[in-house]
Amino acid sequence: MLHKKVLLALTASLICQESLFAKDKDYTLGKVSTAGKKDRSDYSGQVNLGYSGITAPKSWQDEEVKKYTGSRTVISNKALTQQANQSIEEALQNVPGLQIRNATGVGAMPTIQIRGFGAGGSGHSDATLMLVNGIPVYMAPYAHIELDIFPVTFQAIDRIDVIKGGGSVQYGPNTYGGIVNIITKPIPTQWENQAAERITYWAKARNAGFAAPPDKTGDPSFIKSLGNNLLYNTYVRSGGMINKHVGIQAQANWVRGQGFRDNSPSSISNYWLDGVYDINESNGIKAYYQYYDFAIAQPGSLSEQDYKINRFANLRPLNQKGGRSQRFGAVYENRFGDLDRVGGTFSFTYYGQLMTRDFQVSSSYNSANMVTCFSEAACRAAGLPAGYNLAVPYYATNYNGWAEVENPVRSINNAFEPKVNLIVNTGKIKQTFIMGLRFMTTTFLQRQYLNTNECATKTSGEGAGFLCEGPNVMSGWKPHIKHGVYRNWNNWRNNYTAVYLSDRIEAWDGRFFIVPGLRYAFVQYNNENASNWMQIPEKDLRKIKHMNN
């Protein structure tokens, strides 16, 4: 028996060793798939969510972005925070087809072009529909499409969705260049507190790199040449869900300090309050309120000579811009049905905004002349073309007719928008209907005032009849009247109604689809242009700075 046990043990050992030294083999498994039912509350990539019913994908990996038929770029929160972006303009520079001109250096009034459309000057992003959480931010989206105020600060945003080309009929006017939808930070599920500080240090050694000796800076202190201007960007946030139904969040962002040019103080404040009430799985309400204001200097261009002396100089101290914005709104949303068969959302959105803006320039704002001459011969000798018989440097103010120019604007918008997103899926054919209506009223008040130098002029010698004999004598603020016509003086009281319908028809699991759509807008304009200055009450004449008094 003992021999048999030993024999059995040796046999088992040999079998185990043979299996251990057996040659490895590769096996190919068949197709593995998982099956599961999609949560009925998960509407991502199916219907439009958010304020005004517009989707907001979180990254380029979202199914909605992958299936989008045009050109679409999503700058995710990760990309915003990990790519060392200092402003929204820097982040948008990475989007193909976008050209950004940072007119202020602090992110106050970017100039945005999409595929060459729009952006004739600072704030003139007039061929792109700019949205914040799906809501237009223009002062008058159907009438005054310049981006006079850009009520967004970098640290308050979560991600950016950019759609280039003709936008869907649901988005609104001025979409032929594209759509930029900026999404602010959402209310977190758990209570969160955040504080952040960014400091931008401007090294302003004049034409000599980071630091320079006194003969290059014009300042006896070597330390000051390292950069005597700082820009502080402070951000705080606190919020979350109080319980499973109610959530709130407050954000504040302050930008204070100097721009990269000398004597260019900058001040930006952005306050944002969000609230959400999830009534049940199918119904919810969201609301927001925002207050934003800014005041910045715009040094403008330098002549070639001045640039060589100090490229950071600000020789246009009167060029300034400022404004404020109050934006508020609420949306009710109902989710119904089954997205695998028949289902969708109904939303009703109300939003309003009160915006005021003022920019001040001197009457020589578009000049970079450095020549002083008082006769045609002298002007020709100085290098000016024929036809000039009088010229002074662009920063000169001591001549009769020089003026400060104020351009205040006030806009009040109110709008409501019901929208239905409906999916009908028969198995072979899937249709996604988007239908809605937008009604908006706009009151837009525009003024232009001049403060003109009416000094007594020299009676003899060079500059006679032009240069001031003594100090400047300013007229005080008066309306700009030219040839009996009030320049840039408008009272617009308009209303707009737009209806839209689109149908995405898909077959063969989305491999074939068409998207017919229609939008009809009815616009009613009413411009109460002031024809007689004497009809304007005296109290209105004093409403100059930002028209906020």
C-alpha positions in Angstrom: 0.0 0.0 0.0 2.8 2.3 0.8 4.4 1.8 -2.6 1.0 2.6 -4.3 0.7 5.9 -2.3 4.2 7.0 -3.3 3.5 6.1 -6.9 0.2 8.1 -6.8 2.0 11.1 -5.3 4.8 11.0 -7.9 2.2 10.8 -10.7 0.3 13.8 -9.3 3.5 15.7 -8.9 4.6 15.1 -12.5 1.2 16.1 -13.8 1.4 19.4 -11.8 4.9 20.1 -13.1 3.9 19.4 -16.7 1.1 21.9 -16.3 3.4 24.5 -14.8 5.9 24.2 -17.7 3.2 24.0 -20.3 3.5 26.6 -23.1 1.2 29.7 -22.7 -1.7 29.9 -25.1 -3.7 32.9 -26.3 -7.5 32.8 -26.2 -9.7 35.3 -28.0 -13.0 36.0 -26.3 -16.2 36.7 -28.2 -17.8 40.1 -28.1 -18.5 41.2 -24.6 -21.4 43.7 -23.9 -23.1 45.0 -20.9 -26.8 45.7 -20.7 -28.5 48.1 -18.4 -31.3 50.6 -18.3 -30.5 54.3 -18.5 -31.6 56.3 -15.6 -34.8 58.2 -16.5 -33.4 61.3 -14.9 -30.3 61.2 -17.2 -31.2 63.5 -20.0 -27.7 64.4 -21.1 -27.1 64.4 -24.8 -30.8 63.8 -25.4 -32.6 67.1 -24.8 -31.6 70.6 -23.9 -31.2 71.4 -20.3 -30.2 74.6 -18.3 -31.3 78.2 -18.5 -33.2 78.8 -21.8 -33.1 75.1 -22.5 -29.6 75.0 -24.0 -27.3 72.1 -23.4 -23.9 72.5 -21.8 -21.7 69.5 -22.4 -18.9 69.0 -19.8 -16.1 68.0 -22.2 -15.4 67.0 -25.8 -16.0 63.4 -24.8 -19.8 63.9 -24.3 -22.0 62.0 -26.7 -23.7 65.2 -27.8 -20.4 66.7 -28.9 -19.3 63.6 -30.7 -22.6 63.4 -32.7 -22.7 67.1 -33.4 -22.8 67.7 -37.2 -20.9 70.9 -37.3 -17.8 72.3 -35.6 -18.0 72.2 -31.8 -15.4 72.7 -29.1 -15.8 72.3 -25.4 -13.2 73.8 -23.1 -13.7 71.7 -20.0 -13.1 72.7 -16.4 -9.9 70.6 -16.4 -8.6 72.4 -19.5 -9.4 75.8 -18.0 -7.6 75.2 -14.8 -4.6 73.1 -15.9 -3.5 75.1 -18.9 -2.4 78.2 -17.0 -5.1 80.4 -18.5 -5.2 83.8 -16.9 -8.4 85.0 -18.6 -11.3 83.9 -20.7 -9.6 85.4 -23.7 -6.6 83.2 -23.2 -8.8 80.1 -23.0 -10.7 81.0 -26.2 -7.4 81.6 -28.1 -7.0 77.8 -28.1 -10.2 77.2 -30.0 -9.6 76.8 -33.8 -11.2 79.5 -35.9 -11.4 82.1 -33.0 -9.4 85.3 -33.0 -9.3 87.2 -29.7 -8.0 90.7 -29.3 -7.5 91.5 -25.7 -8.3 95.2 -25.7 -8.0 95.8 -22.0 -5.4 93.3 -20.7 -7.6 92.4 -17.7 -10.4 90.5 -19.4 -13.0 93.3 -19.3 -14.0 93.8 -22.9 -12.6 91.1 -25.2 -13.0 91.4 -29.0 -14.0 88.1 -30.4 -14.0 87.0 -34.1 -15.2 83.6 -35.3 -13.9 82.6 -38.8 -13.2 86.3 -39.5 -16.7 87.6 -38.7 -17.2 90.6 -36.6 -15.1 92.3 -34.0 -14.4 95.7 -35.6 -13.2 97.2 -32.3 -13.2 96.9 -28.6 -16.4 95.2 -27.6 -17.6 94.8 -31.2 -18.2 91.1 -31.0 -21.1 91.5 -33.3 -21.2 88.3 -35.4 -21.1 85.9 -32.5 -23.9 85.1 -30.1 -22.4 85.4 -26.6 -24.3 83.5 -23.9 -23.9 83.0 -20.2 -25.7 79.8 -19.1 -27.7 80.0 -22.3 -28.8 83.6 -21.7 -27.7 86.4 -24.2 -25.5 89.1 -22.6 -25.9 91.8 -25.2 -27.4 95.1 -24.2 -30.0 94.7 -27.0 -29.6 91.4 -28.7 -31.9 92.3 -31.7 -30.8 96.0 -32.1 -27.5 96.9 -30.5 -25.3 93.8 -30.9 -22.0 95.2 -29.6 -20.6 93.6 -26.5 -20.5 96.8 -24.5 -20.3 94.9 -21.2 -18.8 91.4 -20.8 -20.3 90.4 -17.4 -18.0 87.4 -16.8 -14.9 86.8 -14.8 -12.5 83.9 -15.3 -12.6 82.4 -11.9 -16.4 82.2 -11.8 -16.7 79.9 -14.9 -16.8 76.2 -15.1 -16.5 75.5 -18.8 -17.1 77.0 -22.3 -19.0 75.6 -25.2 -18.1 77.0 -28.7 -20.2 76.2 -31.8 -18.9 77.6 -35.0 -20.9 78.2 -38.2 -24.6 78.7 -38.6 -26.2 77.9 -35.2 -29.4 76.0 -34.6 -32.6 77.9 -35.0 -33.2 77.7 -31.2 -30.3 79.9 -30.2 -31.4 83.4 -31.3 -30.1 86.2 -33.6 -26.6 86.9 -34.8 -25.4 83.2 -34.9 -23.9 83.2 -38.4 -20.4 83.5 -36.9 -21.0 81.1 -34.1 -22.1 80.7 -30.5 -20.0 81.0 -27.3 -21.9 79.6 -24.3 -20.1 80.3 -21.0 -21.2 78.1 -18.1 -20.7 79.3 -14.5 -19.8 77.0 -11.7 -22.9 74.8 -10.7 -24.2 74.3 -7.2 -22.4 71.2 -5.8 -24.2 68.3 -4.3 -22.2 68.7 -1.0 -21.5 72.0 0.6 -18.2 73.5 -0.6 -16.2 76.6 0.3 -13.5 78.0 -2.0 -11.1 80.9 -1.8 -8.5 81.7 -4.5 -6.1 84.6 -5.1 -4.2 85.3 -8.3 -1.6 88.0 -8.6 -0.3 89.3 -11.9 3.1 91.0 -11.7 3.9 93.4 -14.6 7.6 93.6 -15.3 7.8 97.1 -16.8 11.5 97.7 -17.4 11.2 100.1 -20.3 12.4 98.5 -23.5 15.1 96.6 -21.6 13.7 93.2 -20.5 12.7 92.2 -17.0 15.0 94.6 -15.2 17.1 97.5 -16.3 19.4 100.2 -14.9 18.1 103.7 -14.3 19.1 105.1 -17.7 16.7 102.6 -19.3 13.8 103.2 -16.9 13.9 106.9 -16.2 13.6 106.1 -12.5 16.6 106.3 -10.1 15.3 103.2 -8.2 16.5 99.9 -9.7 13.9 98.1 -7.6 11.0 99.9 -9.2 12.2 98.8 -12.6 11.3 95.3 -11.6 7.6 96.2 -11.9 5.7 98.6 -9.8 2.2 97.5 -10.9 0.3 94.5 -9.5 -3.1 93.1 -10.5 -5.0 91.2 -7.8 -7.7 88.7 -8.7 -9.6 87.5 -5.6 -12.3 84.8 -5.7 -14.6 83.3 -3.0 -17.4 80.8 -3.3 -19.7 79.0 -0.9 -22.6 76.8 -1.6 -24.2 73.4 -1.9 -27.4 71.4 -1.4 -29.0 72.1 1.9 -31.2 69.0 1.6 -32.3 66.8 -1.3 -34.6 69.6 -2.6 -33.0 73.0 -2.0 -29.5 74.3 -2.9 -27.9 77.7 -2.9 -24.5 79.2 -3.9 -22.9 82.6 -3.7 -19.8 83.7 -5.6 -17.8 86.9 -5.6 -14.8 87.8 -7.8 -12.8 91.1 -7.5 -10.1 92.2 -9.9 -8.2 95.3 -8.6 -4.9 96.9 -9.5 -3.0 98.1 -12.6 -3.0 96.9 -16.2 0.3 96.4 -18.1 0.4 100.1 -19.2 1.4 102.9 -16.9 -1.4 104.7 -15.1 -4.1 102.2 -16.1 -6.1 101.5 -13.0 -8.6 98.6 -13.3 -11.5 97.6 -11.1 -13.9 94.7 -11.8 -16.5 93.3 -9.4 -18.7 90.2 -10.1 -21.3 88.9 -7.6 -23.4 85.9 -8.4 -26.2 84.1 -6.4 -27.7 80.8 -7.6 -30.6 78.8 -6.2 -32.3 75.5 -7.1 -35.5 73.9 -5.9 -35.9 70.3 -7.0 -39.6 69.8 -6.4 -39.5 66.1 -7.3 -37.8 63.8 -9.9 -39.8 65.4 -12.7 -40.0 69.1 -11.7 -37.5 71.7 -10.7 -36.9 75.5 -10.5 -33.6 77.4 -10.8 -33.0 81.1 -10.3 -30.0 83.5 -10.4 -29.1 87.1 -9.7 -25.9 88.7 -10.8 -24.3 92.1 -10.2 -21.3 93.2 -12.2 -19.4 96.4 -12.6 -16.1 97.5 -14.1 -14.0 100.7 -14.6 -10.9 100.6 -16.6 -8.4 102.9 -18.4 -7.7 102.4 -22.1 -4.3 103.9 -22.8 -4.7 103.5 -26.6 -2.0 103.6 -29.2 1.3 105.4 -29.1 3.2 107.2 -31.8 6.3 105.6 -33.1 8.5 108.1 -31.3 6.7 107.7 -28.0 6.7 103.9 -28.3 10.5 103.9 -28.6 10.8 106.1 -25.5 8.4 104.1 -23.3 6.1 101.5 -24.8 4.2 101.3 -21.5 3.3 105.0 -21.4 -0.3 106.1 -21.2 -0.6 109.4 -23.1 -4.4 109.3 -23.3 -5.4 109.5 -19.7 -9.0 110.6 -20.6 -9.7 107.3 -22.4 -11.8 105.3 -19.9 -14.6 102.8 -19.9 -17.0 101.7 -17.2 -20.4 100.2 -16.7 -22.5 97.9 -14.6 -24.9 95.0 -15.2 -27.7 93.5 -13.1 -28.9 90.2 -14.5 -31.6 88.0 -13.1 -33.8 85.1 -14.2 -35.6 81.9 -13.3 -36.5 78.7 -15.2 -39.1 76.0 -14.4 -38.4 72.6 -16.0 -40.6 69.6 -16.3 -39.3 66.2 -17.4 -41.8 63.8 -18.8 -42.2 60.4 -20.5 -39.6 57.8 -21.4 -36.7 58.9 -23.6 -36.5 55.4 -25.1 -40.0 55.9 -26.5 -41.7 59.2 -26.0 -40.4 61.8 -23.6 -38.6 65.1 -23.2 -38.7 68.4 -21.3 -40.8 71.5 -21.0 -39.1 74.6 -19.7 -40.4 78.2 -19.1 -37.6 80.7 -18.7 -37.8 84.4 -17.6 -34.8 86.6 -17.7 -34.1 90.3 -17.5 -31.1 92.6 -17.3 -30.4 96.3 -16.6 -27.1 97.4 -18.1 -25.5 100.8 -18.2 -22.2 101.7 -20.0 -20.1 104.8 -20.5 -16.9 105.3 -22.4 -15.0 108.5 -22.4 -12.4 109.6 -25.0 -10.8 112.8 -26.1 -11.6 114.3 -29.5 -8.2 113.2 -30.7 -8.7 109.6 -29.8 -8.0 108.3 -33.3 -4.9 110.3 -33.9 -1.2 109.4 -33.3 0.3 112.6 -34.7 3.4 113.9 -33.1 4.0 116.9 -35.5 3.4 120.5 -34.5 2.8 122.8 -37.5 0.6 125.9 -38.2 1.0 126.3 -42.0 0.9 124.0 -45.0 4.5 124.6 -45.8 5.5 123.7 -42.2 3.3 120.6 -42.2 4.8 119.5 -45.5 8.3 120.1 -44.2 7.4 118.0 -41.1 6.4 115.1 -43.3 2.7 115.4 -43.4 0.9 114.8 -46.7 -0.6 117.6 -48.8 -3.7 119.3 -47.4 -2.6 119.7 -43.8 -2.1 123.3 -42.6 -2.5 122.7 -38.9 -1.4 119.9 -36.6 -0.7 119.4 -32.9 0.4 116.2 -31.0 -2.5 113.8 -30.1 -2.1 114.4 -26.4 -2.3 118.2 -26.7 -5.4 119.9 -25.1 -4.5 123.6 -25.1 -6.3 124.6 -28.3 -9.8 125.8 -29.0 -12.2 123.0 -30.0 -10.5 120.2 -28.1 -13.1 118.2 -26.3 -13.8 115.3 -24.0 -16.5 113.0 -25.3 -18.9 110.9 -23.1 -21.0 108.1 -24.6 -23.4 106.8 -22.0 -25.9 104.0 -22.7 -28.7 102.4 -20.7 -30.5 99.2 -21.6 -33.4 97.4 -19.9 -34.4 93.9 -21.2 -37.2 91.6 -20.2 -37.9 88.3 -21.9 -39.7 85.0 -21.4 -39.3 81.8 -23.4 -41.4 78.6 -23.2 -39.7 75.6 -24.9 -40.5 72.0 -25.6 -37.9 69.3 -26.4 -39.7 66.1 -27.4 -38.2 62.7 -28.4 -40.3 60.2 -30.4 -38.6 56.9 -30.9 -40.3 54.2 -32.9 -37.3 51.9 -33.0 -36.5 52.4 -36.6 -36.9 56.2 -36.7 -36.0 58.6 -33.9 -37.2 62.2 -34.0 -36.1 65.0 -31.7 -38.4 68.1 -31.9 -37.4 71.4 -30.5 -40.1 74.1 -30.5 -40.4 77.3 -28.6 -41.2 81.0 -28.5 -39.3 84.0 -27.2 -40.7 87.4 -26.5 -38.4 90.3 -25.5 -38.9 93.9 -24.7 -36.0 96.4 -24.9 -35.6 100.0 -23.7 -32.3 101.4 -25.1 -31.3 104.9 -24.3 -28.2 106.4 -26.0 -26.6 109.8 -25.5 -23.4 111.6 -26.5 -22.1 114.7 -24.6 -19.1 117.0 -25.3 -17.1 119.1 -22.9 -15.4 121.5 -25.2 -12.4 123.8 -24.7 -13.7 127.3 -25.5 -10.6 129.2 -24.5 -9.5 132.6 -25.9 -7.0 132.0 -28.7 -3.8 133.8 -29.5 -4.3 136.8 -31.7 -0.9 136.8 -33.3 2.1 134.5 -34.0 2.1 130.8 -34.6 -1.2 129.1 -33.8 -3.1 132.4 -33.9 -6.9 131.7 -33.8 -6.2 128.2 -32.6 -3.9 127.8 -29.6 -5.1 129.0 -26.2 -3.8 132.3 -25.0 -4.2 131.3 -21.4 -5.6 128.2 -19.6 -8.3 125.9 -20.9 -11.8 127.1 -20.5 -14.2 124.1 -20.6 -17.8 124.5 -21.6 -19.3 121.9 -19.4 -21.2 118.8 -20.6 -23.5 119.6 -23.5 -25.2 117.4 -26.1 -23.3 116.7 -29.3 -25.1 118.7 -32.0 -23.7 118.7 -35.6 -25.5 120.5 -38.4 -28.5 120.8 -36.2 -28.7 117.0 -35.6 -28.2 115.3 -32.2 -25.4 112.8 -32.7 -25.9 109.4 -31.2 -29.0 110.4 -29.3 -31.6 107.7 -29.4 -34.5 106.4 -27.3 -35.4 102.9 -28.6 -38.4 101.1 -27.2 -38.7 97.8 -29.1 -40.2 94.4 -28.7 -39.4 91.2 -30.5 -41.2 87.9 -30.9 -39.5 84.8 -32.3 -40.9 81.3 -32.9 -38.8 78.3 -33.9 -39.2 74.6 -34.7 -36.7 72.0 -35.7 -36.9 68.2 -36.2 -33.8 65.9 -36.1 -34.8 62.7 -37.9 -32.5 59.8 -37.4 -32.4 56.3 -38.9 -30.2 53.3 -38.8 -29.0 54.0 -35.2 -28.2 57.6 -36.0 -25.9 56.8 -39.0 -28.3 58.8 -41.2 -30.1 62.0 -40.1 -31.5 65.3 -41.4 -32.4 68.3 -39.3 -34.9 70.7 -41.0 -35.6 73.8 -39.0 -37.4 77.2 -39.2 -37.2 80.4 -37.2 -39.4 83.4 -37.7 -38.8 86.6 -35.9 -41.1 89.7 -35.8 -39.3 92.9 -34.7 -41.1 96.1 -33.9 -38.8 99.2 -33.6 -39.7 102.5 -32.1 -37.0 105.2 -32.0 -38.1 108.3 -30.1 -35.1 110.4 -31.2 -35.0 113.7 -29.4 -35.5 116.5 -31.9 -35.3 119.5 -29.6 -32.8 119.8 -26.8 -35.0 122.2 -24.9 -37.5 119.4 -24.4 -35.0 117.4 -22.3 -35.5 117.9 -18.5 -32.6 119.5 -16.7 -32.4 116.5 -14.3 -31.7 114.2 -17.3 -28.8 116.4 -18.4 -26.9 115.5 -15.2 -27.1 111.8 -16.0 -23.7 111.5 -17.6 -21.4 109.1 -15.8 -22.8 105.6 -16.5 -26.3 107.1 -16.6 -26.7 105.7 -13.1 -27.7 108.8 -11.1 
